[in-house]
Amino acid sequence: MLRIPLVDVKASYHRHAAAIDAAIRSVIESTAFIHGKELDEFEAAFAAFCETSHAVGVGSGTAAIHLALAALGVGPGDEVAVPAQSFIATAEPVSWLGARPRFIEIDPDTAGMDPDALKADIDGVKAVIPVHLYGHPADLARITEIAAMAGAPVIEDAAQAHGACILGSDGSTVVAGGYGAIGCFSFFPGKNLGSFGDAGAVTTNDPDLAAKIRMLRNHGRRTRYEHVTVGYAHRMDTLQAAVLSVKLATLAEGNRRRRELAAAYTAKLAGIGDLVLPVERAYARSVYHLYVVRTSRRDALLAHLTAAGIGAGVHYPIPLHLQPAYAALRHRVGDFPVAEAYARECLSLPIYPELTDEQQDRVVDAVRAYFETAS
Ligand SMILES: *Cc1c(COP(=O)(O)O)cnc(C)c1O
């Protein structure tokens, strides 16, 4: 029996192997490993993809958030609003800067930051970081309005949402990463756009923020030998940029296939057991980085799928406020019940552009078989 992985990084490489190999070879021949021309090319292409005026290549998605916060002047004693359910990298850079994450409850349908919960607890926050979790945009129209009233800039954590869109009631479409003051992307290998190691990007329409982030990512350099501030070593290397440019050309097509697979899952899994399927809000075009279902029998279903050779996953089993790393913030079980329910019940099924219809049917059959025998 062939295993179906949760994400197939190898299949994605094989789709582009010849072009990627040539791009890597060309960087090696040039030996411009740091800030070669491929970095400028990728930054221009990614800014165009995100429809922002600037994209700055950085060392990782976490570095992108770190730089965004630093560029906005977040520092010791500040508080930054972060959703209670996300990958810990949304919160860590807040702590690196001596600031403190203020966790905010999530929306029960989309797992994004709940605008009403933000509104109730926004007093005194220096910045707000909504996350487009699983590829579904957070409710940025409401979140940016609430944040603006409090004078807090919005940093989008778009690490899982390359190419997702926010549709306005006026017919406008904004690509994720271009709605808030700054957008942060990760190109971790398994993301919708994945590099061959660590890489990330910051997007913005503000030329001053872009210039500041360019300076901060490279040791606070103004000229080769002059450092105007204590910066960071947060550069994207040229090899990653070269690989990413090749893969960027098929990102939109990959996202379309993900949406097709998500629609098929939603049609085929409807009415099975107590499964709650993901929804797409009217304002949102998700890029389904993950297809996340919920069930009270999550752990048993996960064990069943694993035994059937299906790589299901959990994103994420411990909400941020209950992570041991944040024990000093003294949160307790019950502080964010929606986030806690997600952590208990969420299960990610395989989804990636190379997943075939036949493979997807095997996943659906295995899920159905579990509920038929378990009930
Ligand atoms: C992947 C991810 C990050 C961090 O990205 P890295 O490139 O791994 O540093 C941040 N936030 C979210 C929501 C992510 O999924």
The ligand as an SDF file (V2000), in Angstrom:
LIG
                    3D

 15 15  0  0  0  0  0  0  0  0999 V2000
    5.2580   28.6340    8.8770 C   0  0  0  0  0  0  0  0  0  0  0  0
    4.6520   29.7060    9.7160 C   0  0  0  0  0  0  0  0  0  0  0  0
    5.4070   30.7440   10.2870 C   0  0  0  0  0  0  0  0  0  0  0  0
    6.8970   30.7680   10.3180 C   0  0  0  0  0  0  0  0  0  0  0  0
    7.5490   30.5780    9.1620 O   0  0  0  0  0  0  0  0  0  0  0  0
    9.0540   30.0060    9.1200 P   0  0  0  0  0  0  0  0  0  0  0  0
    9.4610   30.2780    7.7380 O   0  0  0  0  0  0  0  0  0  0  0  0
    8.9950   28.5700    9.4770 O   0  0  0  0  0  0  0  0  0  0  0  0
    9.8680   30.7910   10.1140 O   0  0  0  0  0  0  0  0  0  0  0  0
    4.7330   31.7630   10.9310 C   0  0  0  0  0  0  0  0  0  0  0  0
    3.3970   31.7590   11.0590 N   0  0  0  0  0  0  0  0  0  0  0  0
    2.6400   30.7590   10.5660 C   0  0  0  0  0  0  0  0  0  0  0  0
    1.1670   30.8260   10.7270 C   0  0  0  0  0  0  0  0  0  0  0  0
    3.2460   29.6940    9.8940 C   0  0  0  0  0  0  0  0  0  0  0  0
    2.4850   28.7000    9.4190 O   0  0  0  0  0  0  0  0  0  0  0  0
  1  2  1  0
  2  3  1  0
  2 14  2  0
  3  4  1  0
  3 10  2  0
  4  5  1  0
  5  6  1  0
  6  7  2  0
  6  8  1  0
  6  9  1  0
 10 11  1  0
 11 12  2  0
 12 13  1  0
 12 14  1  0
 14 15  1  0
M  END
$$$$
